[in-house]
Amino acid sequence: MINKQPIDLDFDREHIWHPYTSMTQPLPVYPVSHANANRIFLETGESLIDGMASWWSAIHGYCHPVLNEAITKQVSKMSHVMFGGLTHEPAVELCKKLVSITPKSLDKVFLADSGSVSVEVAIKMALQYWLSQGYTGKQKLMTPLKGYHGDTFAAMSVCDPVNSMHSMYSGFLPEHVFVPAPSAKYNGEFSPAEADTLESYFAAHHQDVAAFIIEPIVQNAGGMNFYHPDYLKHLRILCDKYDVLLVCDEIATGFGRTGTLFAVEHASIEPDILCIGKALTGGMMTLSATLTTSKVAVGISEGEAGVLMHGPTFMGNPLACATACASIDLLLEQPWQEQIEHINDVLTAQLAKCKQLDAVVDVRTLGAIGVVELNQAVDVAKIQRFFIEQGVWIRPFGKLIYLMPPYISDEQSLTKLCNAIYEAIEQQAYC
């Protein structure tokens, strides 16, 4: 047997820039040897129950044989070919599936290579649509505070301008119209006053606004805000009334995470543009899509440019498309609604005890999402070490310790994740 060399963590620390990490005082990283089902195995021997689904993407867990087979089968044919002037079966089949499972009016699909890029494409679609209609003044977007849509520049410009991780770029980014964050809770009462406030922004700014972009039902990285479906219903009405396109960013919420296949279903609305990514391939590789209506697509195509001005090199990657087809089939062939309900039942029951802790401001769950909000920001390095010792992988941010586990997670695993959160707070391992 060949002795495997350990990962060079000194090189990693000195030369590799990890996400949201300083190069002078980097957060610790833990070397992974392999992952399987809902477990991550470290080179140092620890087995960790995964509570993050690799930033919400690995909904089927790791190393799933169906997805592995799809990759192996496709790679023997071709891993990539340019999408300009060419097409292939994996892309066609994927787009058929996406058109069939998303809202009926969304029948045009643009494939891209990451969630953030799908938002960039959506913004381009909205701006170019109105330009094609001769409305040169519609150059802004409208969006609620607490939103988060990605790390590229156009996407950053519609993230919360004060409380997001992108506030330092405010002088460089386009200035858009921000409305108050949705305040009525998902299971609470929706106030007509909230709808009136929202309409006041439309009345004041609609002539300058091309689109309203929002994460439906759950504002994710901007604060894990679960809001009332009636907000979306009123938003759809206002967009129609004031000639503003509605863009729904389902990169995090799509493919069952909130309990419906797509979060817009909670409100029974259809957006003009829909962004999806993350779980699209079951977390196996990067891929995203931006779907839109015939109205928008034809409007752009009949404009001066005649085409949508975007074309990523790896657009429609066959390997990713084949994997996404397999992931969608795998999800829909299972009783996924029952799986999500079970996860929600366990998270709701097990996280409830955190409410008795003085440091906890709120505990909330929706679908396969559980959130514990604290009264102060966590020390990520400190709490990460604690979680590793407990045999779990949880990555908090800000004041939020949250779970978005793979859908295959069983009750024992979920309970252990919840217990680890309780113990971290009780033992003040977070500060």
N, C-alpha and C positions, 0 to 999 in steps of 0.2 A: 504493500500500500504506500502511495506517495504521501508524504507528510505535507499537509496544507499549510501554507504560510499564513500567519495571522494578518488581519487587515492593518495596514500602516496608519494608525490613528494620528501619529505625529505629522505625517504628510497631509492627512485630511485636515487637521487643525490649522496648519500653516498655509495651505494652498487652495483648499476647496471652500467656496463660499456657499453655505447652506441658506435656505430661505429665511428671511427676516432675522438674520444673525450677524453680529459684529465680527469683523476679521481680527480685531485687537482683543476682544473679550468674548470669544465665541461660546455659545451654549454647548453643553456636552452633546455628543452624538453616540449612539449605541450601535455596534456592528451587528448586522443581521446576517445569519448564515442561510436561512431559508424560511419560507412561510407556507402554511398549509391550513385549509379550512378557515377557522377564525383565530388562528394562533400565529404569532411571530416568534421565531427562534433566534436567539442571539448567539454570537460566536462564543460568548463566555458561559453558555450553558443554560441561561434562563429561557423559560417558555412563557410567553406573554399572551394573555387574552386580549384580542384587538377590540378596542372600543371606538376606533376612528374610521374603520373601513378605508384606510389610506386616503384621508381627506374626502370621505363620503362617496368614494367611487367603487370600492370592491364589495359590491352588494352580495355577491355569491361566495365571498371568502376568497382564499388564495389557492392557486394551483388546481383549479377546478378541472376535472378531466374533460368535460365537454368543451370548455374554452381552449384548453391546451390542444385538443384534437383539431379544433377549427383553425388554430394558428399553424399547426403542423401541416395540415392538408393544404392550406393556402400558400404557405411559404415554398412548398414544392412546385407551385405553379409560377408565382411571381410575388415578391414582397412589395414592389412598388412599380408604378408606371405613371407618367405624367397624365393629368386629367384634361389638359388642354388639347382638344381635337381627338381624344380617345375616351373610351368608357370601358366598363367591365362589369361582369355579373355581380360581384360583391357589392359594388356601389348601387347598382340598379335594384338589387334585392333589398338592401338596407333602406333605400329611399321609399320603396313600396311599403315596407313595414312601418316606417315613420309616418307616412301619409295615412296609413290605415289606423294607427293608434293615437294620433294627436287630433285636436279639434278639426272638424270636418272642413272648415274653410281654409285650413293650412295645407295647400297642395303643391307648393313649390319648395324645393329643398336645396340649400347651399351647404356643402360639406366643407368644414375647415379642420384645423388641427389642434385647437385648444378652446376651452370655454371663454377665455378672455377675447380671443380672436372672433368667436361667434358674436360677442357683444359688439366688437368693432364693426363687423359686417352688418349687424342689425342697425347700428347708428348710421352707417353709410346708406343702407337701404332707405331709412326714413328721410334723411336729408336729400338724397338723390330723387326720391319719389316726388317730393314737393317741388324741387327744382324742375323736374320734368313736367309738372303741372303748371309751371309759370309762376309759382309762389317763391320769389327770391328772398323774402323776408323771414321765412321759417327756417332759421339757422340755429335755434336753441333746442335743448331738451328740458323736460320737466321731470322731477323725480323726488321721492321723499327722503328726508333725513333718515339716518341709520341704515341706508342702503350700502351694498357692496357689490361690485360687478366685475372686478378683476384688476390686474396690475399694469396693463398696457395703457397708453395715454388717453385715448378716448374713453375707455372703460373707467379709468381713474377719475375722469372729469365728472362722472355721475355717481361717484361714491360720496358718502357724507363728507362735506368739505372741512369740517372741524374735528370730528371725533374718529375719522378713519385714519388708517396708517399712511394715507397719502396727503395729509394736510400740508406738509412742507412744500408740496409742488403747486400750491394754490396760485402763485403768481405766473406760472407757466401754462396752466391748463385753461381751456375755454371755460367761460363762466356761464353756468346754466341756472335754471330756476328751481330752487329747492322749496318743497312744501313741508309742513310738519309731518313727522312720522305717524303712521297709523297708530291710534291710541286705544281703540276698542279691542279688548282681548278676544281671542278666538271663541271662547265659550261664554263671553260676556254679552252685554247689550250694546248694540250699535246706536250711537246718538245721531239724530238728524243734523245736529250742530256740526259734527265732523264732516258730513257731506257738504254742508253750506260753506264751511271754511275751504274745503277742497275746490268747490266751484268758484269761490272768489279768486283763486289763483288762475283758474282757466279763463275767467272773464277778463282778468287784467293782462294775461300774457299769451293767449292763444294765437294771436296774429304773428308772434315771434317763435312759436313752439312747433317743431316738427313731430315730436313724439314724447309720450310719457313712458318712462322705463321703470319697472318695478319687479321685485322678487315676489311672486304670488304667495300669500298666506304666511310665509316665514321669511323675515329678513335675517339672513344667516350671519355672515362674518361681521356685519355691522352691529350686532347686539342680540342675535337670536330672539327677535321680536315676533311672537305668534299673534297675528291680528285677525280681525273679524272678516269673514267672507263678504259681508255687505259692503265693505270698503271697495273691494274689487268690482262688485256689481255697479256701484255708483260711478266708479272710475270708468268703466266701459261706457256707461250712459253719457258721461261728460265728454269723453273722447269723441264719441259720435256727434254730440251736440255742437262741439266747438272745432270740428275738423282737425283733430290731433290723432296720430296713430298711437296704438297701444302696443308696447313691447313688453313681453313677460320673460324674465330671465329665470328659467327653470334648470339652470346648470346644477344647482344643489338639490332642488326639490323634485326633479323629474324621476321617473321610473320607480314610483311607489313610496318614496321616503316619508311623505306626509300622510299616507293612508289611502290616497287615490293615486292612480297611475301618474297623473300630472296635477299639480296643485291648483291650476285654474278650475279643475272640476269641482272643487269645494264651492265655488261661486257660480258654476254653470255658465261661464263666459268663454268667449273665444277671442284671443288677441289678434292683432294684425301681423305681429312678428313674434316668433317664439325661439328662444335660445336654449339649447341643450348640450350637455357634455358630461364630464365626470363618470357617472354610472353607465353611460352609453355603451362602453365596451366591457362593462363589469370590472373596471379598474385595471384591465390588462395592458392597455396602452392609450396614448392620447388620441382623441378624436372629438369633434364637436359638429353641430349642425345648427343652421339658422333656417327656420321655416317661415314662409310667408304666404299671403293670399295671392290669387290670380290678379286681383285689383292692383296690389302693390307691384307685383312682378311685371305686369303688362304696362303699368304706368311708367316704370323705370325704362322698360325696353322701348317704349315709344317716345322717349325723351331725346334730347339732343345727343347725348353720348351713345344711346342705343344699347348699352350694355351696363351691367353692374361692374364698377371699377374695383374689382378685387380678384385675386387668384393666387392662393398660397401654393408653394412648391409641392407640399405633400397633401394637397387637397384630394379627397377621395382615395386615400391610401388603401389599396386592396386588402392588406393584412389587417388593418384596423377595421375596415368595413366588414370583412368576413367574421371577425371576432364579435363585432357589434351585433350582427345578425344572430349569431349563436347565443349571445347574452340575452337579447330580447326574447328569443324563443324559450330559453331556459327559464326566464322570469315568468313568462305568460303560461308556460306549461305547469307551473307549480301553483299551489293555493297561496299566492303571495299576500293576498289580503289577510288571510288568517295568520300568516307569519308576522305581518306588521302589527296586527291587533294583539298577538301574543307578546311581542316585544313591548308594545305600549303598556299592556297590563302589568308586566313585570317592572318596567321602568317606573311607572306611576306608583306602584306599591312599594318598591324598594327605595326610591329616592325620597319618598314622603318623610321619612325619619330625619332627613337633613333639615327640614323646616324648624325643628326644635333647637338648632344650633344658632347661637347669637350672631355668628358671622354671616349667616345666610339671609339674603334679602328676598329671594324668591326661588321657588322650584316649579318647573313647568315641563310638560311633555306633550308631544303631538306626533302621531305615527311612530316611526322608529327614531325619534329624537328625544333626548332627555337633557335638561339644562338645570344646573344649580348656579344661581347668581349670588356672588359674594359682595360684601360691602367695601372690598378693596381688591386691587389687582394682585394676581398671584405671582410668586417668584417661580418662573417656569423651570429653571434649573433645579431648584430645591424640590418642588412637587414632582418633577419628572423622576428624580432619584427615588422618591418615596413610592411612586407607582411601580417602578421596576422591581423594587423590593417586595411589593405586594403581588407581583406576577401579572400585572396588567399594563396595557399601553393606552394611555389617555394623554392628549395634548391640549391643555387649556389655552385660552388667550384672554388677556385683559382680566375682567372680573368673573369670567365665565368658565366653569368646568362643565363640559358637555359630553354627551355620548351620541354617536351616530354609528352603531355597530353594523356589521354585515347581517343580512337577513337570515342567515343560517344559524345565528347565535341561539344557544339553548338557554333554558332558565337558570341553570347552574352558572354558566358563564356570565349572564347578565347580572345575576345577584352578586357575583364576585366583583364585577365592575362597580356596581352601586355601593357595595360595602367599602371598597377602596376609596371612593370619593368621600363617604361619610367619615372614615377614619382619618383621611388627610386633613379634613376640616377640623374634626374634633381634636386631633393631635397638633394642630397648627403647623402642619408640614407644608403649607402653601405660602407662608410669609417669613 
